[in-house]
């Protein structure tokens, strides 16, 4: 079982202050502070758990309001250009997989909505012993805590929520790099966020809710139209996955993948569990059935507590002490980290205030020495199961069923793919890349990115050099980018830097 390393620096939110903790923090305290939105106090105990129910009820209320406000959007056909599938996925319509779309809402899709191919693949993986027999957890609505049956040894199920276990998850970033990620899109604010990111030519990762994709076609259009927005899965219902049956998890993941695929023609490769709630069973279903890699985080400023127009969600106890200034102060501390520890940041595109706060954070990042990008860019991994990088060709896919063996991450994303300690590229080395000669420039003109940005979607603030690599070369330890801008490095030294993940 992999625990948080003693070198894991975390940030503790206190009223109006963002403070960096000592690197000698014990793992149990670390998870308590890093998951501060789950608890009233710094260290979780039998009586200290903040009700997860409150946050879920707040989300469900927001989702209900969004559905009421945007029911008419689901029927519109004004989005231009149309999605990859040729039609806008809408509630009541039929998917390209032949099944009707499930009704949007905070309920996992029913067994009757699942295509036969998904169920057959699940059954084959289960019979092969690749999906463990771990009972579902249950949410105690009075205490807000998750519990497994008394017969279960919780220390052996690799629960991120209960025991900090992160085996196989990506939750770190290499030194000097920060992964910019957003949860809970698409929303009515996604277009504003994408407009800003487009102007900055900045790559980011967005974990999307399937129900919201159906309810927010305009927001989804903005996300799908921005090549530097890497789209991942945040489940269809945004519910706690360890409380679900195996086939409910298949539906939650599969239908969100299907919707992203129909909008873009790209098969998602990464997902994030709502509330970070997963265990070995949930991870195995995601990976074995759909080839999905779990992504967590090591920075969270509780921006979800902010309200539209200002103020905080005071109906939620935790949020009573979280203000806009607190969130921005924490962002500033992240960017001004003198050790340049790699960060994987959790933010939300759900409110006008969360978008406003992110824009301030981005200003801090631009003034720092961090290189920033999407999760895949930061660790040199494929963006999708059928696309190596944002400027590379998209391999034709007839369905969301994986065509390659999933990659194995044992380092949390701390090392670049292909480097010593990093994951092996494996079958994904066969994905085509668009190789650009170093003589063509720094990559800004070739990839349509600004100075200091690379074709793989990372950006930084120094002068840039470039290096050309192939997928085959990457499989032997090279970072898979066809053009990579590196601050202060010449073409001659860029190759060595790529190998060591600098």
N, C-alpha and C positions, 0 to 999 in steps of 0.2 A: 504494500500500500504506500502510495506516495503522499507525503504531507508537505505543507508549505515549508520551504527551506528557511534556515535561520537568517539567510541574507535577504529575506523578503521584507522590503521596507513598505510600510503602509501609512495611510493618512487617516487621522482620526478627526471626525467632524465634531467640534464642540461649538457652543453658541457663538457664532461670529468668528471662529478661529479655525484655521487648518494647520495642524501640526504634524511634522514627520516624526514617526516613532523610531525608537532605537532598533537596530537590526538584531538585537538579542531577544526580541519579543518571542515568547513561546507560541507555537502554532495555534493552541487553543484560544489564546487571547487574540491572536492575529485574525482568526476567522470571525471572532465576535465583533471586532472593530470593522473589518472589511465588509461584513454583512450587517452593518449597523442598522439598516432599514428593517431588519427582522427582530431587533431587540430594543428594549427600553434602556438597558445598561450596557456597559462595555463588555462584560463577560456573561454569556448566557448561563442560566441555571434553571432549576425546576420552576421558579416563579418569575423569571425575568423575560420570558419570550413575549415579544410584542405580537399581537394577533395578526397573523398572515391574512386572516379573513378580512380585516379592515382594508388592507391594500387591494385584495381581490374584489371586494365589493365596490371600492372606488373605481377600479378598472372597469368592472362590469357596468356600472352606472354611466361612465364616460362612453363605453362602447355602445350602450343602448341609446344615448343621446346622439352619438354619431350616426347610428343606423336610422334614427328618426329623421335627422337633418339631411341625410344623404341617400334615402331610399330612391329618390328620383334619379340620382347619379348612376345608380346601378342599371338603370334602363336606358341611359343615354348612349348614343353611338357617335358622339361628336369628337371623341379623342382622335387626334391626327398627328402622326400616322397611326394606323391601327396596330394592335399587338402582333407579334410573330404569327399567332394562330389565325389571324385575319378577322377575328371578332373579339369583342370585349367580354371577358368572363363576367357573368351576372347571375345573381340568385335566381333560381328557376330555370336557368339555361342548362345545356348539356355540354359536358367537357369533351375534349378531343379524345379522351380515353373511353368514351361511350357512356359514361355514367353521369347522372344529373349532379350538379354542384350541390354540396350539402348546404343547409340553411346557415347563414352567418349567425354567430352567437358564441356565448361562453360554454358551449357543450361540444365535446369531442364528436366528430362525425361517426354515425352509426355504422355497424357492420355491413348493412345493406348497401351503403354507398361505396364500398371498397371494390375496385376492379379485381377480377380474379387473379391477374398476374401478381398483384401486391400480396394477396393472401397466400397464393401458392409459394411465392418466394419466402415469405415469413415461415410457413410450415416446413419448408425444406431446411431452413437455417435452424429452426427449433429442433427438428428431428436429428440434425447433425450435432446437436449439443452445443451450438454456438450462442444460444440465448439462454442464460441461466434461469433456474426456477426460483425466483425471488418473489415472495408475496407482495401485493400492493400495500403501500402505506395508507394510513388514514389520517385525515386532518381533524384534529380536535377543535371544533369551532369555539369552544369556551376559552381555551388557552392559546389557540393559534399555533399549536405545535403539531408536527408530523410524528406519527408513531407506527411502528411495524408490529405485527403480532408478537406476543411474548415468546413464541418459539424461535424467533429470528435473532441470530447474533448480529446485531447492527454493525459491529466492527468488521464484518465480513461481506457487507453488501456494497461497500464503496459509495456511501451516501455523501454527496458534497454538502448537503444541508445539515446533516447530523454529525458527521465525523471529519469534515474537511477533506475527504478523499477526492483527489483529482486525477486518478490514473487515466492516462490517455487523453486528457483535456488539453486544449490550448488555452493558457491563461496568462502567459508571460510574453515578453518581447525581448529581442536581443538588446544589448547595451546601446544606449543612444538613440533608440527608436521608440516610437509610440504608435500604437494601432488606434485609429479613431473609429469607434463603433456607436451605432444608434439602435435602440430597440423600439418596438411597438408601432412602426410605420405600416402602411402609409397612412398619413393623416392629412388634414386640411392645411397643415404647415409644411408638408414635405416639399411642395413646389418652391416655397421661399428658401428653404434650406438648400435645395438642389441648385437654385439660381445662384446662391452665394458660392457654393462649392464649384460650380461651373466657371464662375468668374475667376476663382482662385486656382482652377485646374487641379483640384485636390481630390485624391482618391480616398474613399471611406467605405466602411462596411455597414450594411443596414439589415437587421434581423426583422423580418416582416411577419405579421399576423395574417393568416389566410382569410379570416373573416373580414379584416380591414381591407384586404385587396379587393374583395367583392364590393365592399361599401364605399371605397374611395378610388374610383377609376382615374380621376384627375391626378390625385397624389401618386398613384401607381404609375401613371404615364410619365410623370416627371422623373421618378426613380428609374424606370426602365429605359428612358431616353438618354440618361447620363451614363456613358460608358465607364466612367471612373467610379460609379456607385456599384460596389459588389453586393449582390443581394443574397441574403441567407434566410434561413427558416427560424421562426419564433413560435411555431405551432399554429394550428387553425383556431383553437379556442382560447389560447393564453391561459391554460389551467395547469395545475401542478401535475407533472407527468408521472411521478412515482405513485400517485393515487389511482392511476388509470390501468385498465387491463391491457394486455399486449396488443390486441387489435384496435383498441382506442388510440394507443400511441401510434400505430401504423396509420390510422386515419388522420390524426393530428399532424403528423409529419408529411405524409404522402400528399394530402390535398394542398398543403401550402407549397410544397415542391411543384406540384402539378400546375398551380396557378402562376408561379414564377416562370416555369418552363413555357407555358402558353403565351405569356406576355413577351418573353425575351428569346425563346429558343435555346436558352442555357439551362443546364441541369445543376441546381445548387449542390455545393460540396460541404457547406458549413451550416451549423445551427447553434442556437443558444436556447437553453431551457428557461421557460418563465420562472422567475424567482431563483434561477440557478438550481432548480430541484431536479436532480437526477441521481441514479444509482447504476450499478453494473448492468442490470436488466435493461434499463432505458437506453443506456449507451449502446448496448449490443444490438437492440432493435434498430436504432438509428443507423448504426454502422453496417450491420450485416444485411439488413433489408434494403436500405437506401444509399449506402455509401456516405453517410453524413458524419462529419467530424464535429465533435462538440467544442464550443468556444465559450470560455468563461471570462473573467476579468480580474484585475488586481487594483483597479481604481474605480470608486463609485462616490459621487458627491451628493447623491439623493436629489438630483435635479427633478425627478418625477414628483416631488412634493410641491413644486411651484404651481401656481394657478395662472390661468389666462388673465392678462391685464395687471397682474401684480398680486403679492400676498402668497400665502401657503395654504395647503389643504389641511386646515385646522381640525377637521373632523377626524383626521388620522393622528393619533397621539404623537408618533415620531415626528410628524411634520410641523408640529407646533414650535419646534426649536430650529427649524431649517428655513432660512430666508434667502432671497436672491443674492444678497451680499455674501452670505456664507458660501453658497455654491461657487460664486466667482472667486472668492478668496481661496477656496480649495483648488480650483482650476489653476490659479496663479501659482500656488505652491507646487502643483504637479510640473508645470512648465519650467519653474525656476529651480528644479532639483539639480543641485550642483554635481551630483554623482552621475547624472544622466542615466539613472536606472531605467531599464526598459519597462514600458507601461502598456497595458491593454485596458483602455478606458471604456467605461459604461456610461452612455448618455441616452437621452430619449428625444424623439422628434414629435412630442405630443402636445406641447403648449407653445404659445408665442414667447413665453419667458424662457423656456428651455432652449429655444433656438437663439434668442438674444444672448443668453449666457454663453452658449457655445461660441458665438461669434467673438465674444470677448476672450474666451479661452484660445481661440485660433490666433488672435492677435498676440497673445503671450507666447504661443508656440512658435510663431514666425520670428519672434525676437530671440528665441532660444537657439540652442545648438542641436535640438532634436531633429531627426528625420521622421516624417510622419506619413502615414498611408493606410491603406486597407489592411486587414489582417493578413491576407495572402501575400501582399506586397512586402510587408514587414519581415516575413520569414521565408520569402522566396518560394512560395508554394503555388500550385495551380489556383486560378480564380474560381473555376467551375469544373465539374467533371468532364466537360467537353470543350473547355477553353483554357489555355495556359495562362494568358495575361490579357489585360483589357484591350490591347491593340492587336491581338493574335486572332487567327481565323477561328470561327466557331464550328466545331465538328458537328455534323448532322446527327441528331438523336431522334429516334422514333418514339421514345418513351423516357420516363424518369428512372427506369430500372438500370442499375449500374452496369457498365461494360468493362470496368477495371477493378482490380483488387484495391480495397481502401488502404490508404497510407497509415502507418502506425507512429504516433507521437508519444515518445517516452520522456521528453524533456520539458513539457509544458509550452513549447514554442520558444524556448530560450535560445535555441540555436537555429541557424539558417538551414533550410532543407538541403540535404546533400553534403553538409559540412560535418566535421567530426562532432558527434553528439546529436546531430539533427536527424530528422526522419529521412528515409530513402524515397526518392521520387518513384521508383518502381515502374509500373505500367504506364504511368502518366508521362514518362519520358517520350512516349509515342505521339503525344499531342504536338501539333504543328505550331511553329513559331515563325514570326516575321522577322528574319534577321536583317539588321541594318548595319552597314559598314561604319566603323569608327570615323571614317573620313566624311560621313554625312553630317557630322556635327554632334552636339551634346545630347541630342534626343528631343530637344524642345521643338524643333521644326519638324522632325520626322514623326513625332507622336502628337503634335499639336499641343504640347505642354509648355508652360512658362519656364524661364531659366531657373535651374535648381530642381526641376521636377524630372522624374524618370519615366520611361515608357512602361515600367511595371507599376506605376502609380504612387511611388514614394516621392516626397519632396523635401528639400532642405534649403538652407539659406546661404550656402557658400558658392564658390565657383564650381563649375561642373566639368568632369571628364566623362568619357564614355568607354564602354567595353562591349564587344559583341560576343555572344555565346549561343550555343545551340542547345536543343533539348537533350541531345545525346551527351554533350559536354556536361550539362547540369547533372545528369544522372551519375556522373563520375565525380561529383563533388563540387560542381559549379552552380552558382545561383542562376536560376532560369530566367534571366531577363535578357532581352535582345539588345536593349540599350539601357545602361544604368548610370545615372548621374551621381557622382560622389563628390562631396564637398572637399576641395583642397587636394584632390588626387588626380594625377595625370593618367593618361591612357595606360602607360606602362605599369603603374602601380595599382590600377583599378582591379586587374585580374586577381592579384594576391588578396586584395581587400575583399573581393567577392567570396573567395574560398573561406576566409576566416569570419565572414559575416560582419565585417566592420561597417 
